[in-house]
Amino acid sequence: MELALITIEKIVEMFLILVVGAAAFHWKIIDSNANKKMSGLLLKIVTPAMIFMAYQMDYEPEKLRGLLITLALSGASYVWTILMVNLLVRPGKSTDVAIERVAAIYSNAGFMGIPLVNGILGKEGVFYLTAYITVFNMVIWSHGLSVMCGTVSVKGVLKNFMQPTTAAIGLGIVCFLLRIRLPAVLSNPIKMVGDMNTAMAMLVAGCNLAESNLLGAMRKARTYWICSMKLLWVPALSVAILALIPVERIYRLTVLAAISCPTAATGTLFALQYNKDSNYASELFTVTTLLSLLTIPLVILLGGLILR
């Protein structure tokens, strides 16, 4: 229960910043172009800085073991999620099966997962979350891309995998394993930049919500089915499976928190690139982002009670 209360507190804090972002867009303090640039700053500088600093800790074999366990759990979670979504989102039920499957499978773990995990599990949770983000990047640029466009090349996957976030993970792991700790004159500025992650992520999310046709999206019954799958049924299945795996609680809660996040914004980018219904992809991203403010505390409460 204590974990759920902490989650609710953090979600409320994040929601209030999101409202500020939406208001800033409505009052034209931030426009679409500025929000796009701020999103780029977040993804290419702020989030990588926070991830890198998560590895600036004393080397312990137990932490390395936990990172590898979380990596394995993250990979397994995509197996059961993909199987479940493919079973429930069938061709013929919708003309946008590819968009719906990608939306239901892939979480916005970097965008919302990092501030969420940092709030409820602290720096150590973010450290383990990087394993999930690594698997996410590998799977979405291979499986997710193939779902959306039908084919994918190994060269294309490797090219798209080389992002600032994955570079920060790689560099952070090297420093962690080699016991390299930056001097304060370098680590303090990087940490200050990384500390902007939560606020900037929620400001960008608020601008995205203000820019979208939220009311129109929420009138579609099919939207709620996909959203419930992403935010409730997949996390519920994950809790049931994670409860059977005898590893430390923090590893399982980290993976569960990542799974419970709303759909990844990458799905909208894929839809734009491969001539799918990008408006529908954006609607799913928007509605899941809004509804996740209610569902994430429920999922974490369930996980806190069961994942002992």
Secondary structure, 3 states (H helix, E strand, C coil): CHHHHHHHHHHHHHHHHHHHHHHHHHCCCCCHHHHHHHHHHHHHHHHHHHHHHHCCCCCCHHHHHHHHHHHHHHHHHHHHHHHHHHHHCCCCCCCCHHHHHHHHHCECHHHHHHHHHHHHHHHHHHHHHHHHHHHHHHHHHHHHHHHHHCCCCHHHHHHHHCCHHHHHHHHHHHHHHCCCCCCHHHHHHHHHHHCCHHHHHHHHHHHHHHHCCHHHHCCCHHHHHHHHHHHHHHHHHHHHHHCCCCCCHHHHHHHHHHHCCCECCHHHHHHHHCCCCHHHHHHHHHHHHHHHHHHHHHHHHHHHHHCC
